[in-house]
Amino acid sequence: MTELYILDVPENTAVAKVAAEDPAVTVGQVGPYFVISADGPIVIDRRATGCRHAVWYSCVAGVARSGRITQHDKDALRVEPA
């Protein structure tokens, strides 16, 4: 399982919301974090979130050991199973 952690603050809510639109992705909460998880890759389109670059590049709080970030640029954030 691939897991991505995003701090639950107003600036990052759009990231979790866009991730939740993918039927293969589950968005939950653990403490002050959104936990975005999927059996396969997680792909979030930056433009769909409406996030500015500073928020986009600082939104990731962590990735579980079972995953790795393979793309985090101006277009998308992609986390794949390790």
N, C-alpha and C positions, 0 to 999 in steps of 0.2 A: 504494500500500500504506500502511496506517495502522500506525504503530508507537508503542507506549507503553513507557516504561522505568520499572521499579520496582526500587529497591535490594533486593538479595537479603539480607535479614536475617530472622530468625525471625518478627518481627511482621508482615511483608509476605507470607509464604509463602501464606497463605490467599487473598490477592488473586490471585496467579498460579494457584493451584489452581482457583479458581472460574472464572477466565478460560479455563482449559484445558478446562473442561467443554463449552464451545461448540465444536461441530465445525468452525466456520468460522474459529476462532482457533488460532494456533500460539504456543506459549510456548517460548522458547529462552533462552540465556544469552550475554551478552557481558561479559566481565570480571565485576565484582561486581553486575551488573544482570540482572534478568529482562527479556527483550524479548518483549512481547506484541504480536503482529502479525496483521493480517487484511486481506483485499482490500476489505472494507467497514467498517462501524462496529464498534467494540469497545464492548460494554456489560457492566459488572460491577455486580451487585446488592450493595450494602453489607451488607444483612442476611444474605445467603448466605455472606459471608466471615466473619461473626462479629466483625469489627473494631469496636473502639470508635471514637468520633468522632475522638479525637486521632491515632490511627494512620491512620485512613481519610483524613483531610485532609492528612496528611504523606507518604502513600505514593508519590506521583508524583515521579519523578526527572526526567522529561523526556518530550517528545513530538517525534517526527521532524517535519521541515518539511512533510511530506506530510499531516499531520493536525492537528486542533485539538480541544481539549476543549470540548464543547458543554454538558456537564452534569457537575457535581461537587458534589453535595449529599448530604444525609443518606440519600437513597434509592439513588443510583447514580452511577457514573462512566461517562461516554459520551465516546468519542473518535471523530470522524468524519473521513473524508478531506477535505482542504482543497480 
